[in-house]
């Protein structure tokens, strides 16, 4: 056999070996995370504290109450996508620097916020992380500040995303799971004027939503 033919045969053999090794290393595709929810259906709950925080100025508006309502699907081997929806989010008794603040979350049964579960963290803790989409807020203080909050305007605006966790053993629903999906879309001059002591928020700044509520009936969630 000529030298060139020998080289060609060796190259083809090496290529075949590489492909075989690659196929072996790839392994089987991982199955998507699924969840078991019981009893499912509508639930609601209240908490004694909630807040919003401007991530740029670090100003925190404290609220004395949180009421939240929603629903989960019921069953086994459920996809985390659209596994439930929030139908009401209400923050009450809010103020900053002694100035009353009204926080309106535009979530309702007619305009729900679909929920997606992403997984259990830490593993074995019974705490599940997720995000609620179609979330938008209006902020108003007693000095005339008015701000609209939702998705980034540079990404097209519209409703944003709020992170949450659900602790199954304690039936505790909490906002603030590290999802950065709410931003100031517009704000009146009173929101950034040094002459006022209320809200200080400006366009493009990130807003973090926080608060916890014990819900009833308790929803038992697990993941294989």
N, C-alpha and C positions, 0 to 999 in steps of 0.2 A: 504494500500500500504506500502510496506516495506520502511524503511528509505533510503536505498541506491537507490531505484527506484525514490523516491521523489527528491533526490539530482540530479539525472541524468536528470530528466524532467526539473528542474529549470535551470540547466546548458545549456541545449539545447535551452530553451526559451531565455536566456540571449544572447547566441551566435546569434540567429536569430535576436534579437533586434539590436545587434551591427552591423550586416551586413546591416540591413535596414537603420540604421542611417548613416553608411558609404556611402551607395549608394546615400542617400539624400544629404550629404555634398559634394560629388564629383561634382555634377552639370553637366551641358552640357559642352562638349569640346568647347574651343574657336576656332573660325574660323581663318584661316590664313589671314594675312593682304593682302589686294589687292589694286591695284592702277589704276587710270584712267590717260591716257596720250594722249595729243592732241597738235599738229597734228601728232607727231611722225616722223619717218624718219630721214634722215641725218641732222646733224647740225655741226657747227664749231664756234670757237671763239678765241679771243686773250686777253691777259692781259699784263700789264706793269711791272709785278714783279713776281718772283718765287724763290724758294730756295730748297736746300737740307741741312739737318742738321744731323751731327753725334751725336746721343743721348748720347754717352759716353763722348766724349771730348767737346761736345756742340759747335763744330766748325760749322759755317753756311757759305755755299757757296751761294752768292747772284747772281741772274740772272736778266737781264733787260727785258726779254720777255718770254711769255708763249703762245704757240699755241696748241690748243687741238681740236680734231674732233672725232665725233662718231655718234651714232644713237640710237633712242629709238623705241620700238614697239609702236603701236597706238591702242587704244581701252579702254574698260572698264573691270573692274574686272580682271585685269592682275596680275599674280603672280610676286613678286619681283625678283624671280630667273631668271637670263638671260633676264632681261627686256630691255637690251641694250648692247652696246659694244663700247669701245674706239678703234678708228682706227689710231690715230696719237697723240703723245704727244711730244712736242719739247720745250726744255728750251734753250734759247739763251742769249748771252752776259754774260756768267757766269765767276766769278772770286772769289778768296779768297786770302787775304793778297797781293793783286796786281798781283797775278799769274793767268793767264787764265786757265779756266777749261772747258773741253768739256764733256757735259752730253748727252749720247745717250740712249734714251728709245726705246727698241726693240719692239715697237708696230706699227702695220701697218694693212692695209686692209686684207693682207694675213695672218697676225698673230695678230688678234684682242685681246683685253682685255675684256672679258665678264663682264658686270656690274650686280650687284644684289642690289636692294633697300631693306632696312630693316625696314624703318618706317619714320614717321614724328616726328621731335624733334626740339624744344618743340612742343607739340601738338597745332595745330592751327596756327603755324608760317609760313607754306608753305615751310619750309626747310626740305629736305629729306636726310637721311643718307644712305650710301651704301658702297660697296667695289668693286673694280675692281681686277679681278684675272688675271693670266698669264702676270704679269708685271716684267720686268727685266731691269736693267740699266748697262751701262758701264761708268765709271768715268776715265777721263784722264786729267792730268794737264801738263803744259809746262815744268815741271822739271822731267818728266818721270814716275810719279805715274800713275799706271793703276790698277783699282779695278773693280771687277764684283759684282753686287748686285742682290739679288733675295731672295728666301726663305732660311730659316736656313739650313745649310749643315747637321746639326745633324738630321734634319728631312727629309733628302734626297735631299736637294737642289732644283734646278729647279727654275722656275719663282715664284715670290712672290705675295703679295696682297697689294694694296694701298687703303686707305680709302678716301672717298670723300663725299661732300655734294652738293646738288643742291637746290638753292633757287628759287622757281617757280615764285614768284612775280617779282623778279629782273633778272630772267634768268641768274643767276650767278652759274657757276660750279667751285667748289673749291676742291683742294686736301688737305688732312690733317685732317681727321675726327676721329683721335684717334685709327686707326687700325695699330697695330704694326706688319707688315708683310713683311718688307724689311730689309735685313741684308747683310753685306759684306761677300761674299763667299770666295774671294781671293783678295790679294793686294800685289803689288811689294814692295821691300824694300824702294823705294823712298817715299812711302806713309806714312812711320813712322819714317824716318830719321830726326834727329834734324838739319841736314845740309841744309834742304830745308824749304821754307816758304809757300809752297802750301798746297795741300790737306794733311790732317792727319787723315787717316782712317786705321783701322786694321780689320783683319778677325774676324767675329762673331759680330761686332758692328752694332747696329741698325741704319738705315738711314730713316729719315723722309722726305717725299716729300711734298712741300707746294707751293701754288700759286692759283690764281683765274683768271677766264676768263668769260667775258660776251659772251653768245652764241646766234647765230642766225641760223635759225628762233627760237624764244623763244619756249620752251617746257612747256606746262601747265600740271602740275602734281598735282593730289589730291588723297586723300585716305579717304574712308568712315569713 
